[in-house]
Amino acid sequence: MGWRFRRGIRLLPGVRLNLSRGLPSVSVGTRGLTTNIGRRGVRTTAGLPGSGLSYTSRTTGWRRRNPLWLVLLIAGAVLVFVVLAHR
């Protein structure tokens, strides 16, 4: 087994920036229904909270070179900067 690094930063209620060794991703949703946008594409997960049961599907038509994740990452970073600057 190797070492893993994973860290999530809450940007807004229901919006989280996920950091790992690879490229970052953004998760949007609540407990039980989450959409994740990252380098592997867009994934939606629906589950029954507390039961351990969930279903994950990958959105079709995603292109790996799509810069949507980069736009979301930059927007999230700007949002964090603005929120921290106003404190």
All heavy atoms as an XYZ file, in Angstrom:
674
protein
N       0.831     -1.189      0.000
C       0.000      0.000      0.000
C       0.871      1.246      0.000
O       1.888      1.295      0.658
C      -0.880      0.035      1.236
C      -2.030     -0.902      1.213
S      -3.153     -0.405      2.507
C      -4.641     -0.482      1.608
N       0.404      2.244     -0.715
C       1.130      3.499     -0.773
C       0.433      4.586      0.023
O      -0.690      4.429      0.488
N       1.108      5.703      0.159
C       0.553      6.850      0.858
C      -0.446      7.562     -0.026
O      -0.288      7.629     -1.227
C       1.666      7.819      1.233
C       2.555      7.305      2.304
C       3.718      6.608      2.134
C       2.354      7.412      3.702
N       4.246      6.295      3.341
C       3.432      6.775      4.335
C       1.371      7.988      4.490
C       3.547      6.704      5.709
C       1.493      7.915      5.861
C       2.566      7.279      6.455
N      -1.475      8.104      0.587
C      -2.480      8.882     -0.126
C      -2.639     10.238      0.545
O      -2.450     10.361      1.743
C      -3.838      8.177     -0.096
C      -3.845      6.900     -0.887
C      -5.190      6.272     -0.842
N      -6.125      7.124     -1.596
C      -7.383      6.816     -1.800
N      -7.874      5.707     -1.315
N      -8.153      7.621     -2.476
N      -2.993     11.226     -0.247
C      -3.278     12.550      0.291
C      -4.622     12.992     -0.260
O      -4.865     12.922     -1.459
C      -2.206     13.563     -0.120
C      -2.580     14.982      0.200
C      -2.531     15.442      1.507
C      -3.010     15.843     -0.792
C      -2.891     16.749      1.818
C      -3.370     17.149     -0.503
C      -3.307     17.599      0.811
N      -5.496     13.435      0.618
C      -6.790     13.945      0.196
C      -7.250     15.011      1.181
O      -7.177     14.815      2.386
C      -7.802     12.817      0.144
C      -9.067     13.209     -0.552
C     -10.008     12.064     -0.608
N     -11.190     12.502      0.140
C     -12.153     11.729      0.521
N     -12.090     10.448      0.290
N     -13.182     12.194      1.151
N      -7.709     16.142      0.657
C      -8.167     17.229      1.519
C      -9.327     17.927      0.830
O      -9.266     18.216     -0.368
C      -7.018     18.223      1.736
C      -7.370     19.452      2.487
C      -7.425     19.173      3.974
N      -7.644     20.433      4.659
C      -8.511     20.590      5.631
N      -9.212     19.574      6.043
N      -8.667     21.735      6.208
N     -10.385     18.192      1.559
C     -11.543     18.902      1.017
C     -11.692     20.248      1.701
O     -11.544     20.358      2.920
N     -11.966     21.285      0.919
C     -12.153     22.625      1.448
C     -13.564     23.072      1.087
O     -13.927     23.090     -0.094
C     -11.122     23.611      0.851
C      -9.706     23.152      1.189
C     -11.376     25.022      1.347
C      -8.635     23.907      0.447
N     -14.352     23.425      2.095
C     -15.709     23.878      1.859
C     -15.686     25.325      1.382
O     -15.214     26.215      2.082
C     -16.518     23.759      3.139
C     -17.961     24.065      2.953
C     -18.707     23.857      4.237
N     -19.617     24.979      4.373
C     -20.253     25.299      5.456
N     -20.064     24.604      6.544
N     -21.068     26.315      5.481
N     -16.178     25.563      0.173
C     -16.223     26.911     -0.379
C     -17.514     27.612      0.017
O     -17.501     28.775      0.387
C     -16.104     26.867     -1.905
C     -14.835     26.231     -2.466
C     -14.900     26.182     -3.977
C     -13.615     26.988     -1.996
N     -18.613     26.912     -0.101
C     -19.950     27.380      0.253
C     -20.722     26.177      0.760
O     -20.292     25.042      0.546
C     -20.666     27.935     -0.991
C     -20.117     29.185     -1.637
C     -20.784     29.412     -2.987
C     -20.369     30.385     -0.749
N     -21.867     26.383      1.404
C     -22.666     25.220      1.770
C     -23.035     24.422      0.514
O     -23.587     24.964     -0.437
C     -23.908     25.825      2.421
C     -23.459     27.160      2.910
C     -22.438     27.632      1.916
N     -22.658     23.173      0.487
C     -22.949     22.316     -0.650
C     -21.909     22.334     -1.754
O     -22.045     21.617     -2.740
N     -20.841     23.140     -1.613
C     -19.787     23.214     -2.637
C     -18.443     22.962     -1.964
O     -18.092     23.621     -0.998
C     -19.764     24.597     -3.339
C     -18.660     24.646     -4.373
C     -21.104     24.914     -3.950
N     -17.690     21.994     -2.481
C     -16.428     21.608     -1.879
C     -15.355     21.483     -2.945
O     -15.584     20.958     -4.021
C     -16.619     20.264     -1.185
C     -15.395     19.750     -0.489
C     -15.641     18.382      0.125
N     -16.217     18.296      1.422
C     -15.812     18.887      2.532
N     -14.821     19.720      2.485
N     -16.381     18.670      3.671
N     -14.164     22.021     -2.648
C     -12.994     21.877     -3.502
C     -12.186     20.713     -2.944
O     -11.805     20.718     -1.774
C     -12.156     23.155     -3.497
C     -10.844     23.125     -4.263
C     -11.104     22.916     -5.749
C     -10.074     24.414     -4.038
N     -11.969     19.685     -3.756
C     -11.247     18.491     -3.331
C      -9.825     18.529     -3.857
O      -9.612     18.662     -5.057
C     -11.957     17.235     -3.860
C     -13.411     17.215     -3.461
O     -13.747     17.304     -2.288
N     -14.285     17.130     -4.442
N      -8.859     18.416     -2.971
C      -7.451     18.425     -3.357
C      -6.853     17.055     -3.106
O      -7.138     16.422     -2.096
C      -6.691     19.466     -2.538
C      -7.226     20.895     -2.615
C      -6.499     21.767     -1.616
C      -7.083     21.433     -4.014
N      -6.013     16.626     -4.015
C      -5.307     15.357     -3.859
C      -3.971     15.469     -4.570
O      -3.598     16.530     -5.050
C      -6.136     14.205     -4.426
O      -6.239     14.329     -5.827
N      -3.255     14.364     -4.642
C      -1.968     14.364     -5.330
C      -2.128     14.732     -6.797
O      -1.290     15.393     -7.383
C      -1.365     12.966     -5.243
C      -0.039     12.908     -4.648
C       0.470     11.512     -4.554
N      -0.278     10.561     -5.366
C       0.226      9.551     -6.011
N       1.506      9.326     -5.925
N      -0.506      8.734     -6.695
N      -3.215     14.297     -7.390
C      -3.478     14.603     -8.791
C      -4.114     15.973     -8.933
O      -3.895     16.869     -8.128
N      -4.919     16.134     -9.952
C      -5.583     17.410    -10.184
C      -6.774     17.569     -9.248
O      -7.408     16.603     -8.865
C      -6.037     17.489    -11.638
C      -4.915     17.461    -12.659
C      -5.487     17.415    -14.057
C      -4.020     18.672    -12.508
N      -7.118     18.804     -8.898
C      -8.248     19.038     -8.006
C      -9.582     18.787     -8.698
O      -9.665     18.715     -9.924
C      -8.112     20.508     -7.633
C      -7.304     21.106     -8.713
C      -6.417     20.027     -9.240
N     -10.638     18.666     -7.892
C     -11.984     18.518     -8.421
C     -12.930     19.349     -7.553
O     -12.567     19.793     -6.476
C     -12.413     17.049     -8.439
O     -12.540     16.548     -7.126
N     -14.145     19.522     -8.048
C     -15.155     20.283     -7.326
C     -16.374     19.389     -7.148
O     -16.820     18.747     -8.099
C     -15.551     21.561     -8.099
C     -16.687     22.285     -7.408
C     -14.360     22.475     -8.266
N     -16.916     19.330     -5.919
C     -18.126     18.578     -5.624
C     -19.236     19.548     -5.264
O     -19.029     20.488     -4.504
C     -17.907     17.615     -4.460
O     -16.956     16.639     -4.792
N     -20.422     19.280     -5.815
C     -21.591     20.101     -5.534
C     -22.731     19.172     -5.158
O     -22.978     18.190     -5.851
C     -21.991     20.928     -6.782
C     -23.234     21.753     -6.511
C     -20.855     21.806     -7.243
N     -23.393     19.469     -4.040
C     -24.535     18.660     -3.644
C     -24.678     18.560     -2.149
O     -24.013     19.265     -1.385
N     -25.568     17.682     -1.747
C     -25.837     17.464     -0.334
C     -25.649     15.996     -0.017
O     -25.341     15.190     -0.899
C     -27.282     17.865      0.013
O     -28.164     17.036     -0.738
C     -27.549     19.309     -0.302
N     -25.863     15.665      1.225
C     -25.791     14.271      1.633
C     -26.840     13.479      0.866
O     -28.016     13.828      0.872
C     -26.097     14.195      3.119
C     -25.128     13.368      3.852
C     -25.431     13.341      5.311
N     -25.263     11.966      5.721
C     -25.857     11.398      6.712
N     -26.700     12.067      7.425
N     -25.612     10.147      6.987
N     -26.412     12.460      0.178
C     -27.342     11.642     -0.585
C     -27.334     11.894     -2.074
O     -27.710     11.029     -2.848
N     -26.905     13.078     -2.512
C     -26.851     13.388     -3.946
C     -25.731     14.381     -4.204
O     -25.787     15.530     -3.773
C     -28.180     13.968     -4.428
C     -28.259     14.255     -5.921
C     -28.103     12.960     -6.723
C     -29.588     14.901     -6.256
N     -24.684     13.929     -4.900
C     -23.506     14.754     -5.141
C     -23.062     14.617     -6.587
O     -23.078     13.531     -7.147
C     -22.347     14.321     -4.220
O     -22.779     14.398     -2.872
C     -21.140     15.204     -4.400
N     -22.628     15.740     -7.170
C     -22.022     15.730     -8.493
C     -20.586     16.199     -8.340
O     -20.316     17.204     -7.692
C     -22.779     16.665     -9.455
O     -24.109     16.178     -9.585
C     -22.123     16.687    -10.818
N     -19.646     15.447     -8.920
C     -18.230     15.754     -8.831
C     -17.703     16.035    -10.225
O     -17.927     15.254    -11.146
C     -17.470     14.592     -8.191
C     -16.011     14.895     -8.040
O     -15.241     14.739     -8.968
N     -15.634     15.334     -6.857
N     -16.992     17.162    -10.372
C     -16.413     17.544    -11.660
C     -14.907     17.536    -11.492
O     -14.357     18.278    -10.686
C     -16.882     18.947    -12.079
C     -18.404     18.977    -12.121
C     -16.282     19.342    -13.416
C     -18.976     20.352    -12.173
N     -14.227     16.660    -12.227
C     -12.789     16.527    -12.095
C     -12.154     16.073    -13.384
O     -12.788     16.069    -14.441
N     -10.898     15.669    -13.301
C     -10.165     15.319    -14.520
C     -10.691     14.044    -15.168
O     -10.487     13.812    -16.348
C      -8.683     15.193    -14.234
C      -8.313     13.906    -13.591
C      -6.826     13.741    -13.517
N      -6.608     12.355    -13.159
C      -5.552     11.872    -12.623
N      -4.541     12.646    -12.381
N      -5.460     10.605    -12.328
N     -11.377     13.207    -14.427
C     -11.945     11.980    -15.002
C     -13.323     12.196    -15.577
O     -13.943     11.272    -16.065
C     -12.004     10.889    -13.944
C     -10.653     10.430    -13.495
C     -10.789      9.315    -12.510
N      -9.493      8.995    -11.950
C      -9.323      8.179    -10.934
N     -10.363      7.616    -10.361
N      -8.120      7.941    -10.485
N     -13.826     13.410    -15.501
C     -15.143     13.709    -16.044
C     -16.107     14.140    -14.962
O     -15.706     14.551    -13.878
N     -17.391     14.018    -15.265
C     -18.441     14.407    -14.334
C     -19.096     13.137    -13.815
O     -19.540     12.300    -14.595
C     -19.491     15.307    -15.032
C     -20.601     15.677    -14.071
C     -18.830     16.544    -15.600
N     -19.148     13.006    -12.493
C     -19.767     11.839    -11.872
C     -20.853     12.284    -10.917
O     -20.662     13.216    -10.148
C     -18.744     11.021    -11.103
C     -17.733     10.358    -11.992
C     -16.773      9.519    -11.174
N     -15.740      8.993    -12.031
C     -15.763      7.777    -12.543
N     -16.737      6.979    -12.269
N     -14.796      7.370    -13.329
N     -21.981     11.605    -10.977
C     -23.083     11.886    -10.069
C     -23.300     10.659     -9.205
O     -23.372      9.544     -9.714
C     -24.366     12.224    -10.847
O     -24.099     13.360    -11.667
C     -25.509     12.535     -9.915
N     -23.396     10.877     -7.898
C     -23.602      9.786     -6.950
C     -24.862     10.048     -6.151
O     -25.034     11.124     -5.589
C     -22.404      9.659     -5.988
O     -21.221      9.447     -6.757
C     -22.595      8.503     -5.019
N     -25.749      9.055     -6.129
C     -26.971      9.112     -5.328
C     -26.912      7.958     -4.342
O     -26.545      6.845     -4.698
C     -28.202      8.994     -6.217
N     -27.258      8.243     -3.095
C     -27.200      7.199     -2.088
C     -28.207      7.410     -0.982
O     -28.836      8.459     -0.877
N     -28.341      6.390     -0.161
C     -29.185      6.464      1.021
C     -28.276      6.719      2.208
O     -27.537      5.815      2.624
C     -29.962      5.156      1.204
C     -30.940      4.812      0.090
C     -31.496      3.408      0.285
C     -32.059      5.836      0.061
N     -28.279      7.947      2.750
C     -27.371      8.279      3.845
C     -27.502      7.312      5.025
O     -28.590      6.955      5.440
C     -27.808      9.691      4.256
C     -28.428     10.257      3.030
C     -29.105      9.090      2.370
N     -26.346      6.864      5.505
C     -26.303      5.971      6.649
C     -26.449      4.510      6.308
O     -26.231      3.647      7.158
N     -26.823      4.185      5.066
C     -27.041      2.783      4.706
C     -25.823      2.143      4.051
O     -25.700      0.924      4.031
C     -28.222      2.666      3.736
O     -27.879      3.222      2.481
N     -24.947      2.961      3.477
C     -23.803      2.425      2.748
C     -24.138      2.102      1.309
O     -23.267      1.682      0.546
N     -25.383      2.274      0.878
C     -25.793      1.993     -0.489
C     -25.732      3.266     -1.323
O     -26.220      4.319     -0.907
C     -27.226      1.471     -0.518
C     -27.465      0.123      0.148
C     -28.951     -0.185      0.156
C     -26.694     -0.957     -0.578
N     -25.125      3.150     -2.488
C     -25.065      4.296     -3.389
C     -24.943      3.820     -4.821
O     -24.578      2.682     -5.087
C     -23.891      5.211     -3.045
O     -22.677      4.544     -3.255
N     -25.261      4.709     -5.745
C     -25.149      4.433     -7.174
C     -24.405      5.592     -7.804
O     -24.767      6.756     -7.594
C     -26.534      4.278     -7.813
C     -26.474      4.074     -9.300
C     -26.170      2.824     -9.833
C     -26.692      5.126    -10.181
C     -26.096      2.627    -11.198
C     -26.623      4.950    -11.542
C     -26.329      3.698    -12.047
O     -26.248      3.506    -13.403
N     -23.375      5.299     -8.589
C     -22.578      6.324     -9.246
C     -22.678      6.155    -10.752
O     -22.563      5.040    -11.269
C     -21.101      6.226     -8.814
O     -21.026      6.391     -7.410
C     -20.259      7.291     -9.484
N     -22.893      7.272    -11.453
C     -22.898      7.222    -12.912
C     -22.004      8.324    -13.456
O     -21.878      9.388    -12.858
C     -24.314      7.388    -13.460
O     -24.779      8.692    -13.238
N     -21.408      8.038    -14.581
C     -20.539      9.010    -15.244
C     -21.332      9.640    -16.378
O     -21.953      8.947    -17.177
C     -19.310      8.297    -15.789
C     -18.343      9.215    -16.454
C     -17.113      8.452    -16.861
N     -16.293      9.308    -17.697
C     -15.298      8.884    -18.416
N     -14.975      7.609    -18.405
N     -14.605      9.713    -19.132
N     -21.289     10.959    -16.463
C     -21.998     11.664    -17.514
C     -21.321     11.381    -18.852
O     -20.109     11.463    -18.958
C     -22.002     13.182    -17.241
O     -22.577     13.394    -15.969
C     -22.780     13.932    -18.279
N     -22.116     11.040    -19.856
C     -21.552     10.737    -21.170
C     -21.217     12.021    -21.907
O     -21.725     13.093    -21.595
C     -22.545      9.915    -22.018
O     -23.737     10.674    -22.140
C     -22.823      8.586    -21.381
N     -20.365     11.911    -22.885
C     -20.002     13.041    -23.715
C     -18.903     13.912    -23.127
O     -18.587     14.945    -23.676
N     -18.295     13.508    -22.027
C     -17.226     14.288    -21.408
C     -15.941     14.106    -22.195
O     -15.568     13.010    -22.564
C     -17.022     13.845    -19.967
C     -15.888     14.540    -19.300
C     -14.628     14.052    -19.151
C     -15.891     15.821    -18.702
N     -13.849     14.961    -18.496
C     -14.603     16.060    -18.212
C     -16.850     16.797    -18.540
C     -14.258     17.234    -17.563
C     -16.493     17.958    -17.896
C     -15.216     18.158    -17.414
N     -15.243     15.194    -22.444
C     -13.939     15.126    -23.096
C     -12.881     15.443    -22.066
O     -12.995     16.410    -21.330
C     -13.869     16.138    -24.233
C     -14.813     15.813    -25.345
C     -14.601     16.803    -26.486
N     -15.579     16.553    -27.504
C     -16.592     17.339    -27.790
N     -16.767     18.459    -27.129
N     -17.433     17.037    -28.741
N     -11.838     14.641    -22.017
C     -10.778     14.855    -21.029
C     -10.122     16.211    -21.156
O      -9.636     16.772    -20.196
C      -9.708     13.778    -21.146
C     -10.096     12.525    -20.418
C      -8.940     11.630    -20.418
N      -8.303     11.757    -19.127
C      -7.609     10.824    -18.568
N      -7.444      9.688    -19.167
N      -7.054     11.006    -17.407
N     -10.089     16.756    -22.345
C      -9.428     18.038    -22.540
C     -10.360     19.212    -22.252
O      -9.992     20.351    -22.438
C      -8.895     18.115    -23.965
C      -7.766     17.138    -24.204
C      -7.278     17.255    -25.615
N      -8.305     16.813    -26.544
C      -8.245     15.707    -27.249
N      -7.224     14.915    -27.143
N      -9.213     15.373    -28.058
N     -11.564     18.929    -21.827
C     -12.525     19.981    -21.532
C     -12.011     20.830    -20.368
O     -11.739     20.312    -19.294
C     -13.866     19.353    -21.180
C     -14.971     20.364    -21.108
O     -14.728     21.534    -20.854
N     -16.185     19.915    -21.323
N     -11.891     22.150    -20.530
C     -11.332     22.995    -19.472
C     -12.346     23.393    -18.410
O     -12.062     24.269    -17.600
C     -10.842     24.216    -20.245
C     -11.794     24.315    -21.390
C     -12.114     22.876    -21.764
N     -13.522     22.750    -18.353
C     -14.533     23.120    -17.371
C     -14.000     23.007    -15.948
O     -14.247     23.883    -15.121
C     -15.772     22.239    -17.540
C     -16.894     22.467    -16.531
C     -17.404     23.898    -16.655
C     -18.004     21.477    -16.757
N     -13.248     21.976    -15.646
C     -12.727     21.802    -14.282
C     -11.788     22.948    -13.923
O     -11.760     23.426    -12.805
C     -12.030     20.458    -14.108
C     -10.779     20.318    -14.922
C     -10.667     19.810    -16.168
C      -9.472     20.735    -14.542
N      -9.365     19.887    -16.597
C      -8.604     20.437    -15.607
C      -8.943     21.319    -13.392
C      -7.245     20.712    -15.566
C      -7.582     21.589    -13.354
C      -6.753     21.279    -14.432
N     -11.040     23.421    -14.911
C     -10.118     24.527    -14.654
C     -10.882     25.821    -14.380
O     -10.533     26.572    -13.470
C      -9.171     24.703    -15.839
C      -8.103     25.786    -15.697
C      -7.218     25.506    -14.498
C      -7.283     25.868    -16.966
N     -11.931     26.065    -15.130
C     -12.757     27.254    -14.910
C     -13.373     27.200    -13.514
O     -13.372     28.189    -12.782
C     -13.846     27.358    -15.994
C     -14.847     28.454    -15.662
C     -13.219     27.599    -17.357
N     -13.909     26.038    -13.129
C     -14.504     25.900    -11.798
C     -13.463     26.059    -10.697
O     -13.736     26.661     -9.660
C     -15.205     24.551    -11.678
C     -16.469     24.415    -12.516
C     -16.977     22.989    -12.459
C     -17.530     25.381    -12.067
N     -12.282     25.538    -10.905
C     -11.215     25.669     -9.923
C     -10.827     27.136     -9.725
O     -10.706     27.608     -8.595
C      -9.992     24.857    -10.352
C      -8.768     24.974     -9.455
C      -9.082     24.394     -8.080
C      -7.595     24.277    -10.082
N     -10.670     27.860    -10.816
C     -10.305     29.270    -10.725
C     -11.424     30.072    -10.064
O     -11.173     30.917     -9.201
C      -9.951     29.830    -12.115
C      -8.658     29.181    -12.616
C      -9.822     31.348    -12.087
C      -8.342     29.445    -14.057
N     -12.678     29.784    -10.440
C     -13.815     30.481     -9.825
C     -13.864     30.202     -8.324
O     -14.117     31.110     -7.524
C     -15.115     30.052    -10.492
N     -13.600     28.969     -7.929
C     -13.585     28.626     -6.512
C     -12.472     29.338     -5.765
O     -12.680     29.839     -4.654
N     -11.304     29.416     -6.363
C     -10.173     30.091     -5.720
C     -10.457     31.583     -5.558
O     -10.163     32.170     -4.516
C      -8.903     29.873     -6.536
N     -11.049     32.209     -6.572
C     -11.406     33.620     -6.478
C     -12.447     33.827     -5.393
O     -12.360     34.774     -4.604
C     -11.909     34.145     -7.849
C     -12.542     35.515     -7.714
C     -10.773     34.164     -8.856
N     -13.424     32.936     -5.317
C     -14.457     33.037     -4.298
C     -13.875     32.937     -2.892
O     -14.218     33.726     -2.010
C     -15.514     31.952     -4.511
C     -16.687     31.962     -3.561
C     -17.484     33.249     -3.716
C     -17.565     30.763     -3.808
N     -12.960     32.000     -2.691
C     -12.306     31.856     -1.384
C     -11.518     33.120     -1.055
O     -11.576     33.624      0.075
C     -11.373     30.624     -1.365
C     -10.485     30.627     -0.144
C     -12.207     29.354     -1.417
N     -10.808     33.662     -2.026
C     -10.033     34.884     -1.798
C     -10.943     36.047     -1.405
O     -10.653     36.787     -0.469
C      -9.245     35.239     -3.068
C      -8.443     36.490     -2.925
C      -7.238     36.487     -2.267
C      -8.903     37.680     -3.455
C      -6.493     37.629     -2.127
C      -8.175     38.846     -3.336
C      -6.965     38.829     -2.667
N     -12.062     36.202     -2.082
C     -12.995     37.295     -1.784
C     -13.589     37.126     -0.396
O     -13.670     38.093      0.379
C     -14.117     37.367     -2.861
C     -15.235     38.298     -2.431
C     -13.536     37.806     -4.185
N     -13.990     35.911     -0.046
C     -14.583     35.663      1.276
C     -13.567     35.939      2.379
O     -13.885     36.592      3.365
C     -15.112     34.215      1.370
C     -15.473     33.851      2.797
C     -16.319     34.037      0.456
N     -12.331     35.481      2.198
C     -11.301     35.703      3.214
C     -10.894     37.176      3.299
O     -10.550     37.663      4.375
C     -10.090     34.834      2.938
C     -10.285     33.334      3.110
C      -9.032     32.581      2.717
C     -10.706     33.002      4.527
N     -10.952     37.893      2.192
C     -10.566     39.307      2.191
C     -11.587     40.181      2.922
O     -11.239     41.219      3.454
C     -10.408     39.796      0.757
N     -12.842     39.724      2.964
C     -13.899     40.504      3.610
C     -14.078     40.167      5.079
O     -14.981     40.683      5.711
C     -15.216     40.341      2.879
C     -15.240     41.057      1.577
N     -15.343     42.421      1.481
C     -15.138     40.606      0.300
C     -15.329     42.774      0.211
N     -15.193     41.699     -0.534
N     -13.250     39.327      5.632
C     -13.372     38.969      7.062
C     -12.649     39.935      7.914
O     -11.740     40.568      7.710
C     -12.824     37.570      7.308
C     -13.802     36.536      6.865
C     -13.372     35.202      7.347
N     -14.392     34.229      6.991
C     -14.386     33.017      7.389
N     -13.430     32.563      8.147
N     -15.319     32.199      7.049
